[in-house]
């Protein structure tokens, strides 16, 4: 089983050792080339690469100002990360094991004032979730104050665990972390910092690190540098939160070599604006251009792109709070908005795992077929069944009934006519799951047919050998009965050697 590591998950800005060497060789080459300019003048493209004064005009966008609805005036902008939710799936047959782990987790950490008391009724409530066949259902289980003082201070003081129905035999586990003030101070510092533009070497795939005269160049704005800084902070938060969950609970997505899907909920007093600088700032902190907006919720939901292959799905909601007196829906939405997306995110991640594994197993099946060994094919079939068991089971029973499609009508997106990306994705999810299931069916049928063909060929070969042995045995018997002087042991040895050679082939 492959184990998730920090570098596997958050490697977006990691650079290989060869790239580090390329930077060094380019720096040395640049100094030497400029030093001999008197004798060998620089070419036009070399001047373009060596000069970086134009980078000074590409500084980062400024942090926008906020607006106080009560005072009716502009104030300092605020962006606060309220919650980060981790989602995982739970087969309903493993509920008893989960309950034991939950008890251990509750005992190892501090009890909060308004959390449930882990009574027998609470245990029964968890068990009852395993009896639902399909449809929407959820239960908040426990809230604890995290006992790890360092994690409590640096990242999150509390975590809440809840379960939601996913399908006939699966549940969704939600781990909600309430983010600490100390971490939000780091985030706001990263948001407000003045970042300078930068450049880096760029190499084609066939250019080795020791040929700097063939390098190109990549340029990054100040907003790009802010994106890297925020990404680094969020990666640290997510990885430490993941380790805390894995310490007490079985993380099924982690066992599938996939980081759990996460939903980030932010609160802000910054109003929407058409200002270009404002848009650049929001893009630099993760609010992408294909964003859904809800007037009723006063919230934007960003569908993030460019995640790494092991990172899992990431969604972000930026909530603006109440604009009108007596309207509490935006506050409720801020607390509950991730529940709209949790079934979609888990189902989509399971589908992503299945498609990844289908591609891997197609290669192994092709290799096994070329080797023409039926026993190897049987072993591969067993491994495929075991690896894709949960994915295939889920895709066989998922109907889409657990998706909260009623809330999707509240969102709009300028890229979609009279609808949103949320609604389009939710409506398409059952058909996407069905298509992936068909791919798995094709894979399994291919493997089954290949195994049967190889087994048939092996059986036919064995039958031919048995016919030959029978004929030879009959000849020996006839010769023996007619009293011919033939060395029978030598004939039997020849038959034995022939059979051994055939088996080896």
VENFEN-V700234 format. One record per residue. OMEGA is omega in radians with two decimals (NA if undefined). BURIAL is I if it has 16 or more other C-alpha atoms within 10 Angstrom, else O. Layout:
OMEGA/BURIAL, OMEGA/BURIAL
This chain:
3.10/O, -3.10/O, 3.08/O, 3.03/I, -3.13/O, -3.10/O, 3.10/O, -3.03/I, -3.01/I, -3.08/I, -3.04/I, -3.08/I, 3.08/O, 3.12/O, -3.14/O, -3.12/O, 3.13/O, 3.11/O, 3.09/I, 3.07/O, -3.14/O, 3.08/I, -3.11/I, -3.11/I, 3.12/I, 3.12/I, 3.12/O, -3.13/O, -3.13/I, 3.13/I, -3.13/O, -3.09/O, 3.10/I, -3.13/O, -3.11/O, -3.10/O, -3.11/O, -3.09/O, 3.13/O, -3.05/O, 3.13/O, 3.05/O, -3.06/O, -3.10/O, 3.10/O, 3.07/O, 3.13/O, -3.14/O, -3.02/O, -3.12/O, -3.11/O, -3.11/O, -3.11/O, 3.13/O, -3.08/I, -3.12/O, -3.08/O, 3.13/I, -3.09/I, 3.10/I, -3.08/I, 3.09/I, -3.08/I, 3.07/I, 3.11/O, -3.14/I, 3.11/I, -3.09/O, -3.14/O, -3.12/O, -3.14/O, 3.11/O, 3.14/O, 3.11/O, 3.08/O, 3.13/O, 3.12/I, 2.96/I, -3.05/I, 3.05/I, -3.07/I, -3.07/I, 2.90/I, -3.06/I, 3.03/I, -3.14/I, 3.08/I, 3.08/I, -3.12/I, 3.02/I, -3.03/I, 3.09/I, -3.14/O, -3.09/O, -3.12/I, 3.09/O, 3.11/O, -3.14/I, 3.10/O, -3.14/O, 3.13/I, 3.10/I, 3.13/O, 3.14/O, -3.14/I, -3.11/I, -3.10/O, -3.13/O, -3.03/O, -3.13/O, 3.11/I, -2.99/O, -3.01/O, 3.12/O, 3.05/O, -3.01/O, 3.11/O, 3.11/O, 3.08/O, 3.11/O, 3.10/O, 3.09/I, 3.11/O, 3.13/O, 3.09/O, -3.14/I, -3.14/O, 3.12/O, 3.13/I, -3.11/I, 3.11/O, 3.13/I, 3.13/O, -3.13/I, -3.08/I, 3.07/I, 3.13/O, 3.09/I, 3.01/O, -2.98/I, -2.98/I, 3.01/I, -3.13/I, 2.97/I, -3.01/I, -3.07/I, 3.11/O, -3.03/O, -3.12/O, 3.11/O, 3.14/I, -3.07/I, -2.99/O, -2.98/I, -3.04/I, 3.13/I, -3.06/I, 3.04/I, 3.09/I, 3.14/I, 3.09/I, 3.10/I, -3.14/I, -3.14/I, -3.13/I, 3.13/I, -3.06/I, -3.07/I, 3.12/I, 3.03/I, 2.98/I, 3.00/I, 3.10/I, 3.06/I, -3.12/I, 3.09/I, 3.07/I, -2.92/I, -3.06/I, 3.10/I, -3.12/I, 3.14/O, 3.11/I, 3.06/I, 3.07/O, 3.14/O, -3.10/I, 3.06/I, 3.10/O, 3.12/I, -2.99/I, -3.07/O, 3.09/O, -3.08/I, 3.09/I, 3.07/I, -3.11/I, 3.10/I, 3.13/O, 3.10/O, 3.11/I, -3.08/I, 2.95/I, -3.05/O, -3.10/O, -3.14/O, -3.14/O, -3.06/O, -3.07/I, 3.07/I, -3.04/O, -3.14/I, 3.11/O, -3.10/O, 2.93/I, -3.10/O, 3.08/O, -3.09/O, -3.10/O, 3.10/O, 3.07/I, 3.09/I, 3.06/I, 3.14/I, 3.07/I, 3.12/I, 3.12/I, -3.11/I, 3.13/I, 3.12/I, -3.14/I, 3.12/O, -3.12/O, 3.10/I, 3.11/I, 3.11/O, -3.07/I, -3.09/I, 3.12/I, 3.07/O, 3.10/I, 3.12/I, 3.11/O, 3.11/O, -3.09/I, 3.12/O, -3.07/O, -3.01/I, 3.01/I, -3.13/O, -3.04/I, 3.09/I, 3.08/I, 3.09/I, 3.07/O, -3.13/I, 3.11/I, 3.09/I, -3.10/I, 3.05/I, -3.07/I, 3.10/I, -3.12/I, 3.14/I, -3.12/I, 2.99/I, -3.13/I, 3.03/I, 3.14/I, -3.13/I, 3.10/O, -3.10/O, 3.07/O, -3.13/O, -3.09/O, 3.12/O, 3.13/O, 3.13/I, 3.12/I, 3.12/I, -3.10/I, 3.10/I, -3.10/I, 3.13/I, 2.98/I, 3.07/I, -3.01/I, -3.10/I, 3.13/I, -3.02/I, 3.04/I, 3.14/I, 3.09/I, 3.11/I, -3.11/O, -3.12/O, -3.04/I, -3.05/I, 3.02/I, 3.06/I, -3.08/I, 3.07/I, -2.98/I, -3.14/I, 3.01/O, 3.02/O, 3.11/O, -3.01/O, 3.12/I, -2.99/I, -3.09/I, -3.09/I, 3.09/I, 3.00/I, -3.14/I, 3.05/I, 3.06/I, -3.02/I, -3.06/I, 3.13/I, -3.07/I, 3.01/I, -3.09/O, -3.14/O, 3.09/O, 3.11/O, -3.08/O, -3.11/O, 3.11/O, 3.11/I, 3.10/I, -3.14/O, 3.12/I, -3.12/I, -2.98/O, -2.94/O, -3.13/I, 3.13/I, 3.10/I, -2.96/I, -2.96/I, 3.13/I, 3.12/I, -3.06/I, 3.13/I, 3.14/I, -3.14/I, 3.13/I, 3.08/I, 3.09/I, 3.12/I, 3.11/I, 3.14/I, -3.14/I, 3.08/I, -3.10/O, 3.09/I, 3.14/I, 3.14/O, -3.06/O, 3.06/I, 3.12/O, -3.13/O, 3.12/O, 3.12/I, 3.10/O, -3.13/O, 3.14/I, -3.13/I, -3.14/O, 3.03/O, 3.10/I, -3.07/O, -3.12/I, 3.09/O, 3.09/I, 3.10/I, 3.11/I, 3.11/O, 3.13/I, 3.12/I, 3.13/O, 3.12/O, 3.13/I, -3.12/O, -3.07/O, -3.06/O, -3.02/I, -3.10/O, -3.13/I, -3.09/I, 3.12/I, 3.13/O, -3.10/I, 3.13/I, -3.04/O, -3.08/O, -3.11/I, -3.08/I, -3.11/I, -3.10/O, 3.07/I, 3.14/I, -3.05/I, -3.13/I, -3.09/O, -3.09/O, -3.12/I, -3.12/O, -3.07/I, 3.05/I, 3.14/I, -3.10/I, 3.14/O, -3.13/O, -3.07/O, 3.06/O, 3.11/O, -3.09/I, 3.08/I, 3.11/I, -3.10/I, 3.14/I, -3.13/O, 3.14/O, -3.13/I, -3.08/O, -3.02/O, 3.14/I, 3.14/I, 3.08/O, 3.11/I, 3.14/I, 3.12/I, 3.12/O, 3.08/I, 3.10/I, 3.09/O, 3.10/O, 3.11/I, 3.11/O, 3.12/O, -3.11/I, 3.11/I, 3.09/O, -3.14/O, 3.13/I, -3.13/O, 3.13/O, 3.12/I, -3.13/I, 3.14/O, 3.14/O, 3.11/I, 3.12/I, 3.11/O, 3.13/O, 3.13/O, 3.12/O, 3.12/O, 3.12/O, 3.13/O, 3.10/O, 3.13/O, 3.13/I, 3.10/O, 3.13/O, -3.14/O, 3.13/I, 3.14/O, 3.14/O, 3.11/O, 3.12/O, 3.12/O, -3.14/O, -3.14/I, -3.13/O, -3.13/O, -3.14/O, -3.12/O, -3.14/O, 3.03/O, 3.00/O, -3.13/O, 3.14/O, 3.13/O, -3.07/O, 3.12/O, 3.14/O, 3.11/O, 3.12/O, 3.11/O, 3.12/O, 3.11/O, 3.14/O, 3.14/O, 3.13/O, -3.13/O, 3.12/I, 3.13/O, 3.11/O, 3.11/O, 3.13/O, 3.08/O, NA/O
